[in-house]
Amino acid sequence: MQYEKRAVLSPGQKRLRKAVYLVPVALMGASQITALGLLSVGLDKLPTTVIFAAVALVLLAGFSTFIMLCILAYWMREHRRWQYGSLEIFFALVLLVVTVYQSMRGVPVPQGWSFPLVADLAKYAASLYVMVRGFDNIGQGLKSDPVWGRRWRWFSLQQVDQPNE
């Protein structure tokens, strides 16, 4: 059995990989600290501009985390195909359960389950899947372009130049 060689990443790609992980984590931490600070002071005592800024920070943190998950899922699709396929099947089954459950109104929910939460998670998973498909379509479309194809391979943390052997 022969395994694929690991791609050698350039220093810029390594910085990009770190940024993909660290920026959303830093934003999530900052938004949590901000939210706790606002709640400890009391929302009724704060000007609306501060509240709007805090809400914007929380939205930015959530959006950047979602983008990070999409990039990680695309990387997983490119480098760990069978694990990604397993996740696809899992989320397809979750969507199937959500669809069947919604068609059977009145069926009791198991203790501790919140069906709206499961439905929302299924929607997030579906949008993540659509974004990964978009990344893949962009990558497939740029393969023939020498400049943008190279940039896309760099962005998606693939080996850009073949090593001299």
ZIMO-V792399 format. One record per residue. SS is DSSP state (H for helix, E for strand, - for the rest). BURIAL is b if it has 24 or more other ideal C-beta (glycine too) atoms within 12 Angstrom, else e. Layout:
ss = <SS/SS>
burial = <BURIAL/BURIAL>
//
This chain:
ss = <-/-/-/-/-/-/-/-/-/-/H/H/H/H/H/H/H/H/H/H/H/H/H/H/H/H/H/H/H/H/H/H/H/H/H/H/H/H/H/H/H/-/H/H/H/-/-/H/H/H/H/H/H/H/H/H/H/H/H/H/H/H/H/H/H/H/H/H/H/H/H/H/H/H/H/H/H/H/H/-/H/H/H/H/H/H/H/H/H/H/H/H/H/H/H/H/H/H/H/H/H/H/H/-/-/-/-/-/-/-/-/-/-/-/H/H/H/H/H/H/H/H/H/H/H/H/H/H/H/H/H/H/H/H/H/H/H/H/H/H/H/-/-/-/-/H/H/H/H/H/H/H/H/H/H/-/-/-/-/-/-/-/-/-/->
burial = <e/e/e/e/e/e/e/e/e/e/e/e/b/e/e/e/b/e/e/b/e/e/e/b/e/e/b/b/e/e/b/e/e/b/b/e/e/b/e/e/e/e/e/e/e/e/e/e/e/e/e/e/e/b/e/e/b/b/e/e/b/e/e/b/b/b/b/b/b/b/b/b/b/b/b/b/b/b/e/e/e/e/e/b/e/e/e/e/e/e/b/e/e/b/b/e/e/b/e/e/e/e/e/e/e/e/e/e/e/e/e/e/e/e/e/e/e/b/e/e/e/b/e/e/b/e/e/b/b/e/b/b/e/e/b/b/e/e/b/e/e/e/e/e/e/e/e/e/e/e/e/b/b/b/b/b/b/b/e/e/e/e/e/e/e>
//
